[in-house]
Amino acid sequence: MFLKRWVFFCVFIIGIQTLYAQKKVATKQTDLVEIIVKTFKISRKPKPPDSKPVSFSVIPISTTNSGGKQILVSSFNAAFVLGKDEKTNYSSVFFLPYTDFAENKGFGLKYNLFTPRNTWNLPGELRISNLTEYSYVCFRFN
């Protein structure tokens, strides 16, 4: 008797839930990029590969270091293909100059080059800098 009542109660509750469950509303979701594309009428059609052989970007960053001085770091990035084959990966070069507008300055160059048909991958990094570092000596040379 108890089992029959329990099964009936469970079926009744499930039936009520399905009757009064919220129906899914089919609304189109929109993100911020789609709003910007529509507002500024930006073309989303891909450009032919020959019309844009080099992609270029600049990212400026300004911050304060631990000594309270203002520093500026910027990144310049170029991406391109070495070769005409579609199977060649994009090569990239980053140029990273930096300064604190007083004593410290320098730049870094990071590259990752792929030769045609990805025969060779040439990664590398070069840094040239002038970083002032004060040292205190506890003894004296005579």
GIBELNOR-V651128 format. One line per field, one symbol per residue. phi: phi as a letter, one per 20 degrees, with the letter a starting at -180 (. if undefined). psi: psi as a letter, one per 30 degrees, with the letter a starting at -180 (. if undefined). burial: I if it has 24 or more other C-alpha atoms within 12 Angstrom, else O. A space follows every 10 residues. Layout:
phi->???
psi->???
burial->???
//
This chain:
phi->.fffffffff fffffffffd ffefeedeec dffffffffe lefdffefgf fcfcecbcce ccbdefenef cccccdcccb depdefeeff eccddcebad mcdebrbccd bbddfgllfc ddeabcccbc dececddecc ed
psi->eeeeeeeeee eeeeeeeeeg kkkkkikkkk leeeeeeeeg hkkgkklkef fifkkklkjk kklkaffglk lkklkkkkkl kjlfkfgklk lkkkkilllg gdeklalljk ljkklkghek killkkkklj jkjkkkkflk k.
burial->OOOOOOOOOO OOOOOOOOOO OOOOOOOOOO OOOOOOOOOO OOOOOOOOOO OOOOOOOOOO OOOOOOOOOO IIIOOIIIII IIOOOOOOII IIIIIIIIII OOOOOIIIII IIIIOOOOOO OOOOOOOOOO OOOOOOOOOO OO
//
